[in-house]
Amino acid sequence: MSNRESPPCISHTHAIALVGENESGGRDQELERLKEDNQILRELLAIRVAGLPKLYSDDGELQDNSQVPFIDFRRDSAALIRRKLVERSRRRLAAMQNGKA
């Protein structure tokens, strides 16, 4: 692999299929680990994007309502979070180009 190539990536479904080749107990453990990793990564992303002062986290929520579009880091899919982050970036860029930032 050259320096310019990204490392190979496997999908969640493919990872589960690979784990399925092991005993079912191993598969269940791997699924639980993936769920836990997903939760931790969502929390880290929420903190990084919103910052603790702006992050709404009462009652297990994990939302950034500081700018449009609002992001719910617990309920929004990863793809939707990405789209919303791109939209926020576009809005900031447009505001900078219009002299509003």
N, C-alpha and C positions, 0 to 999 in steps of 0.2 A: 504494500500500500504506500503510495507516495504521500508527500506532505499535503498535497492539495485534495486528496480523496478523504471523504468523511468515513468514519468507521461504519461497518455494517449495522443496520438497525433491524430489529425484529418487531413485529406487531404484538400487541397484547394477546391476540388470538393465537398467533404462532407460538408465543411463549407458553400459553396454556397447553397447546397441543404437544409441545416438547415435554412439558412436565407430566402430561398424561401418560407418557411412556413409562413413567415410574409407577410405583404402587399408588393406589387412590389416596392413601393418607398423605403421601408426599405432595400430591396434586392439591389437596385441600389446604395443606400448610402453605404451599406456594401461592395459592389464591389469596389466602389471608395476608401473606406478606405483601403481595401486590396491592391489596386494598389499603393496607397500612401505609405503604410507601406513597400511594396516590394521595391519601389524606395529608400526610406530612408535606409532600411537595406542594399541594394546594395551599396549605397554611404558609409555607415559606414564600410562595409566589405572592400571596395576598399581602404579606408583610412588606415584601420588596416593592410591590406596586403602590400600595396605599400608604404604607407606613403605619405604625401602631396608633398614632393619634387620630388618624382619619378612618381607621378600619372599624366597622360596626361588627362587634363580636358577641353581643349579649345573647344569652340562651342558645349558644352553639352556632349562631349565625356567623358568616364570614363574608361581609359585603363591603364594597367600596362604592359609596354613593357620592364621592367628592366631585366627580365630573361625569359628563354624559359621554358615552353610554355607561350606565351603572353595571357593575360586575358583581355577580353572586358566585363567589369562589367555591361554594358547596354544591350549588344546584346547576350552574351552567356547565355545559360540556367543555372539554379542553379546546375543541375547535371553535366554540362560541366565544370563549375567553380570548382566544387568539384574535378572532375577528373584531371583538370589542377593543382590544389593545391597539390594533392597527387603526381602527376608526379614531380612537383618541389621539394617536400620533398624527393622523391626517388633520384633525381639527386643530391641534397645536401648531402644526406647520402652516396651515392656512391663516391662523391668527397672527403668526409671526410675519408672514408675507404681507398681511394687511396692516401691520404695525400695531396690533392690539395686544401683543404679548411682551 
